[in-house]
Amino acid sequence: DRIDCHWTLFQIVRRSFAWGCFELSHRILSSRLLQKCSTQRSFFWLRSLSQIANAENTLCNCGTSCISQCLELLNSAYSTICSLAAVDGQDGTTSPAGKFYFQAQILRNRIDFIKLCICTRALCTEMIMCGGNLPFGTRQRLFLKNCPKQFRILAARYMQIYKVYGLHSCQQTKSSLRTMFAMCKFMEAFIEHTISELSITGSLRIQPEFSHPKGDKNLAMGALLLRLRTGALKPLGISKSTSRNTTELLDAIDAIMKCPCPFPIRMFQITPISYTIIDISLDIDSLSTKEAQTAIESSTDDEYVDVDDCGNEVVEALPGSPLKFIISGVFPRTFLKSAVIRFSQIIARTSVYYEGQLFDDEDIDDSNVDENGEEVPQCPRVVSRCEEPFSATLLPGGKFMLPIQCDPVLAEGQYRYSVFVATGIL
């Protein structure tokens, strides 16, 4: 109460969000900062933060009994942030270049995580009342079977945010995002071991990326997940009792709901992220003489490189012929200045996926056709993946040019070349 500087109070709110002290954040925002707003935009922004703090504080104190009030506050804050992004005249909630993209994605993922946990908890309660597994073929059973997939998709969304903002964020932001990612992976693994048809008796199937990154255990949520993983999740690989596993899952959900979830400090930075456009072009010199001549002759009307319905460039090449691509671009000065890590290299890895055969509609194989006569989509199969990454040093001004040599494909078919680009330190 003795602090009169509004900026100091705002800094306290930032740290309170980072450590999960939402009661203090809500009290400062509602009683001190909201009354001193000079613009309408600042008022709506601080009010959305106050609603988030109030929702998280209510969830920590009351647990799942006040979940409707918590979701109402979070949805209201999400709508306010989307409105602020619309006022700026840009698509700020769907593009990383928008000012409020990070805030909107974090809130949306948090709302989806709470909804998934509540639905899973309701199904667990129904399983306990039924005395075992849910009947096969029912809607509840199907939803519970799909819950691990939904948590896996949510974890991928958190990881995508981490990849986009990791280079431009502080360690606390990256640690919070990793903790949120671990929450989703924990729920995925726990539900898979609870449902008898998904569990593997006597073994614990946890993906390598589920392991807690260094530093996450210092947070309350990270420490809780570590204890639940060792004390509750591992014994499920030995236990064959579905009712016991369901009770353990129910208790784990209640514990996660009441544990404060740390928010990234970047939530308070309303600035768009800097980005660069990477150009991937085909090196004509790597083709045969006839193919290169065809490419040069048709370069004016773009007949050699076609584009499919998804916007992907399609390159025709003979089986066994090597392909060489060139990755080039320029990192803007704002991108280099906002990066937390000073990198000096561009690194790329390639993977080749088999998409399907080369045939027309009348040549479709009957084995890949369903009852309605429609082609059944096949999962892409990895043909090759480079063991050693390709690297190049950044040129003055942030420019880079990286040639990539792909292994020749011997069999005829449709293939997709995937390139993963990252930065490194020399």
Disulfide bonds with the S-S distance in Angstrom:
none
